[in-house]
Amino acid sequence: MPGHFCKALFCTILIATLGLGSSALAQDRGATASGGTMAFDNHCMANHIDTCVITATGPIDPQAGARFRAYLRDELPEAARVLLSSPGGSLEGGLDLGRAIREGGFTTEIGNWQPDADGWRGEVRRDGECLSACAYAFLGGQTRRVHAEGQLGFHQFFLDPADLPAQVPGSAIAATLGDAQAISGQIITYLLEMGIDARLFVLGSGAGRTDMAYPDSATRLDYALETPSGYGPFFLEPFRNGIVAASRRQGSTEVFDLMTQVTALCRGDGPLFLLSVEGNTDTLFDADLRIDGRDRISIPEYRLRARPGSVELLLTSAQAAAVSRATRLEVGVGRAMVSGGSFGAELTLSDMDRAMLSAAFRFCI
């Protein structure tokens, strides 16, 4: 058996099956220490669903996925996000919970719910941890977010020859290796099913068996553990007699966050932003641009043009020039809640982005 693969999952299962630990599919060290089962609840910070979260807290038991499906069916929670906080638990339960989360199209985040003193309201604390089996459940999110305060951890496994009994029947080792291959196949199948880079399987190779691997932001994005957020760099495209500059959303849309692209261009009536958005655009109020977190540009309703699937923000030449100098740009449009609520974007602009915006605002189509 290749050494680096033995340091991953096979050897952990080998030790477990030979009576030196808990079953790999039953529980991990985090669950052994704390016991109990995962609990689900629904909390909202305000009276609309984008403030609501389903909390999933505590050790993951083998029936966690089935109980989560039953919770959704019986309680009908409004939240679109699942907030996970768990030391781990049953790997089998973690994989099934992840599948149940994906079936519902939920976003997964790491954190805890902090209730107010009166218990009626509260807020999301993002300083939680989601380890081992919980980390696999986290991967079930259609959109996955790891905030700076949270910890997403995967076990680092290692086999020390001293851990093996002096007398181990060859038949026991052969049967154990067969089980290890089957379980390894389940994990890799799950990763591929969730669109996760299968390199995660050997992330923990080469470390001590009591360690936990905490992938950094770059690794999480590289392995698709975390969904890209925000908007990508602007790019130029020729259009008619001019050019347009556009920035596309990097992740998927969510409830009350339905904008997909920001396009800058110029027509005969001057420079403008074209915001591509899902949902109804008939009930717009106004819009504003905030430059570098300080300067605010208000766009009154009469300078908004609603079209199917998009909204145009008509700018003055001075406003376009100010946007072309920004390093951070926030765009927001007010819309009735019944039509999907307000929408917008926050963009970090590079020197190249600013040059593209300036060109798009000058060379009219």
Buried (B, 14 or more C-beta within 10 A) or exposed (E): EEEEBBBBBBBBBBBBBBEEBBBBBBBBBBBBEEEEBBEBBBBBBEEEBBBBBBBBBBBBBBBBBBBBBEBBEEEEBBBBBBBBBBBBBBBBBBBBBBBBBBBBEBBBBBBBBEEEEEEEEBBBBBBBBBBBBBBBBBBBBBBBBBEEEBBBBBBBBBBEEEBBEEEEEEEBBEEBBEBBEEBBEBBBEBBEBBEBBEEBBBBBBEBEBEBBBBBEEEBBBEBBBBBEEEBBEBEBEEBEEBBBBBBBBEBEBBBBBBBBBBBBBBEEEBBBBBBBBEBBBEBBEBBBBBBEEEEEBEBEEEBBBBEEEBBBBBBEEEBBBBBBEBBEBBBBBBBEEEBBBBBBBBBEBEEEBBBBBBBBBBBBB
